[in-house]
Amino acid sequence: MMPLPGDWLLCHSVVGCLLLHNLVLMTLCVHCATASCSQSCYCSESPEGGQSVRCSGLRLPKVPRDLPNDTRHLYLDYNLLTTVPTDAFLGLPLLIELDLSHNELAQLEPWAFRGLAESLEFLDLSSNRLMALNPRAFEGLRARANLTQNPWHCDCNLQSAMALLEDLDPVSLTGLVCQTSEPKDAGVRGVPFLSVANADLCVTLKKTTDVAMLVTMFGWFSMVISYLVYYVRHNQEDARRHLEYLKSLPSKRSEQSSTLSTVV
């Protein structure tokens, strides 16, 4: 039995309404998912579960604070970040990849990556303005880091800091290429620091420390000698006065005896 034209129109109207309703729900869901990303970042489903948040090229001056807690991949490359503050990613316990490349980073504050020690696997800090390495920023971090394309200044502080990065993947430090050094004739400029096995950038500091110790010791020695000289001279003067006093005693007794004899 063929459906009547009115029934056919009614069926198609119902189907159309249902499709429109589903489309509105999907739009709302996409809008909600996008709205959870701060600073116009784009969120998508991560293959491992959770979300991939892409905030690339947005000229952000600082790390967003309202990122989704289930973020697995975070891309903050090509922005205007100058520093990574303490606890910048503390609310992201599932983060496994963090891209901070191509920014203006010149400083990593202590405990900048606190909270990521158990989850983070890869950290990209390439193409920034990092000159010094703060070991407290990487405390407990076991990730593999990309440190290339930074104007590293290799000196005693950097050498000491590298010795404290025991947890960080050792491959990370191979990308640390010295652009400047102190002392300048250390022979490490333009090459990976780890490849210069005999480099000792603390030798100047050691010499300075030795000279300072010698000067300090000489100062104390001079003070001791001066005190001894003063003590001896002061005691000699007292001794001389005491001797003069003792010498004067017999003469007074003699005068008294002469006086008594005259009276008698």
C-alpha positions in Angstrom: 0.0 0.0 0.0 1.5 3.3 -1.1 1.9 6.0 1.7 -0.2 9.1 1.3 1.6 12.3 0.3 0.8 13.8 3.7 2.3 10.8 5.6 5.4 10.9 3.4 5.9 14.6 4.1 5.4 14.0 7.8 8.0 11.2 7.9 10.6 13.3 6.1 9.9 16.3 8.4 10.5 14.1 11.5 13.7 12.7 10.0 14.8 16.2 9.1 14.1 17.4 12.6 16.1 14.5 14.1 19.1 15.2 11.9 19.0 18.9 12.7 18.8 18.1 16.4 21.8 15.8 16.2 23.7 18.4 14.2 23.0 21.0 16.9 24.2 18.6 19.6 27.4 17.8 17.7 28.0 21.5 17.2 27.5 22.2 20.9 29.9 19.4 21.9 32.6 20.6 19.5 32.1 24.1 20.9 32.3 22.9 24.5 35.5 21.0 23.7 37.0 24.0 22.0 35.9 26.4 24.7 37.9 24.4 27.3 41.1 25.3 25.5 42.4 28.6 26.7 43.6 31.5 24.5 41.9 30.1 21.4 43.9 26.9 21.5 42.7 23.9 19.6 41.9 20.7 21.4 41.6 17.2 19.8 41.5 13.7 21.0 44.9 12.2 21.7 45.6 8.6 20.5 46.5 7.6 24.1 43.4 9.1 25.4 43.0 12.6 26.9 43.6 15.6 24.7 46.1 17.2 22.5 46.2 20.9 22.9 47.7 23.0 20.2 48.5 26.7 21.0 51.1 27.2 18.3 51.7 30.6 16.8 49.3 32.6 19.0 51.9 35.1 20.2 51.2 34.1 23.8 53.3 36.1 26.4 52.9 33.5 29.1 51.9 29.9 29.7 48.1 29.5 29.8 46.7 28.6 33.2 43.3 27.0 32.3 44.5 24.0 30.2 42.5 20.8 30.4 43.6 18.5 33.2 43.7 15.5 30.8 46.1 17.1 28.4 48.6 14.6 27.0 50.3 16.7 24.3 50.8 20.4 24.6 52.2 22.5 21.8 53.2 26.1 22.8 55.8 26.6 20.0 56.1 29.9 18.1 54.9 32.1 20.8 56.4 35.0 22.8 57.2 33.2 26.1 60.2 34.7 27.9 60.2 32.5 31.0 58.6 29.3 32.4 57.5 30.2 36.0 57.4 27.8 38.9 54.7 25.2 38.8 53.6 26.3 35.3 52.3 22.8 34.5 51.5 21.5 37.9 47.9 20.7 37.0 48.7 18.4 34.0 49.6 15.0 35.6 49.1 13.1 32.3 51.3 15.3 30.1 53.8 13.2 28.0 54.9 15.8 25.4 55.6 19.5 25.8 56.8 21.7 23.0 58.2 25.1 24.0 60.4 25.5 20.9 60.7 28.8 18.9 59.9 31.2 21.8 61.9 33.9 23.6 62.7 31.8 26.6 65.7 33.2 28.5 64.9 31.8 32.0 63.5 28.6 33.5 62.6 29.3 37.1 63.1 26.7 39.9 60.7 23.8 39.7 59.3 25.1 36.4 58.3 21.5 35.4 57.3 20.3 38.9 54.5 17.7 38.6 55.7 16.2 35.3 58.4 13.9 36.7 56.3 10.8 36.4 54.6 11.5 33.0 56.7 13.7 30.7 58.6 11.8 28.1 59.7 14.5 25.7 60.5 18.2 26.2 61.4 20.6 23.4 63.2 23.7 24.4 65.0 24.3 21.1 65.4 27.6 19.3 65.1 29.9 22.3 67.4 32.3 24.1 68.6 30.0 26.9 72.2 30.8 28.0 72.3 29.2 31.5 71.0 25.9 32.8 69.1 25.9 36.1 69.2 22.4 37.5 66.4 23.1 39.9 64.0 23.7 37.0 64.5 20.1 35.8 64.5 18.5 39.3 63.3 14.9 39.1 62.5 15.1 35.4 63.5 12.0 33.4 62.3 13.2 30.0 64.4 13.4 26.8 64.9 17.1 26.2 65.8 19.0 23.0 68.2 21.8 24.0 69.6 22.6 20.6 69.7 26.1 18.9 70.2 28.0 22.1 73.0 30.5 22.8 74.5 28.5 25.6 77.2 30.3 27.7 79.6 27.5 28.9 81.2 28.5 32.2 81.8 27.0 35.6 78.2 27.4 36.6 77.0 25.5 33.6 79.5 22.7 34.1 78.4 22.4 37.7 74.7 22.4 36.7 75.2 19.6 34.2 76.6 17.4 37.0 73.3 17.8 38.9 71.1 16.6 36.0 71.3 13.0 36.9 67.7 12.1 36.1 67.4 13.8 32.8 67.9 11.6 29.7 71.7 11.8 29.0 71.0 12.2 25.3 69.5 15.5 26.1 72.8 17.1 27.0 74.4 16.2 23.6 72.4 19.1 22.1 74.1 21.6 24.3 76.5 23.5 22.0 78.6 26.3 23.5 78.2 29.7 21.7 80.3 31.6 24.2 82.6 30.4 27.0 84.4 31.6 30.1 87.4 31.4 29.9 87.3 32.3 26.2 90.3 30.1 25.3 88.7 27.0 26.8 88.3 25.4 23.3 84.6 24.6 23.7 82.9 27.2 21.4 80.9 25.8 18.6 81.0 22.2 19.7 78.9 20.1 22.0 80.2 20.5 25.5 80.0 16.8 26.3 82.4 16.1 23.4 85.2 18.2 25.1 86.2 15.6 27.7 89.1 17.5 29.2 87.4 20.9 29.5 87.6 22.4 32.9 85.7 25.7 33.0 86.2 26.1 36.7 89.9 26.5 36.5 89.7 30.3 36.5 87.4 30.2 39.4 89.8 27.9 41.2 92.7 30.3 40.6 90.7 33.2 41.7 89.7 31.3 44.9 93.3 30.4 45.5 94.4 34.0 45.1 91.6 35.1 47.5 92.7 32.5 50.0 96.3 33.6 49.8 95.4 37.3 50.2 93.1 36.4 53.2 95.9 34.3 54.8 98.4 37.1 54.3 96.0 39.6 55.8 95.5 37.4 58.9 99.3 36.8 59.1 100.0 40.5 59.0 97.4 41.2 61.7 99.0 38.5 63.9 102.5 39.9 63.4 101.3 43.4 64.1 99.7 42.3 67.3 102.8 40.5 68.4 105.0 43.5 67.7 102.6 45.8 69.6 102.4 43.3 72.5 106.2 43.0 72.7 106.8 46.7 72.5 104.1 47.4 75.1 105.5 44.8 77.5 109.0 46.2 77.0 107.9 49.7 77.9 106.1 48.3 81.0 109.2 46.3 81.9 111.5 49.3 81.5 109.3 51.4 83.7 109.1 48.7 86.3 112.9 48.4 86.3 113.3 52.1 86.6 111.0 52.0 89.6 112.9 49.2 91.2 116.2 51.0 90.7 114.8 54.1 92.3 113.9 52.2 95.5 117.5 51.7 97.0 118.5 55.3 96.5 115.5 56.5 98.5 116.4 54.1 101.4 120.0 55.4 101.3 118.8 59.0 101.6 116.6 58.1 104.5 119.6 56.4 106.2 121.8 59.4 105.7 119.2 61.7 107.2 118.9 59.5 110.3 122.7 59.5 110.8 122.8 63.2 110.6 120.2 63.6 113.3 122.0 61.2 115.6 
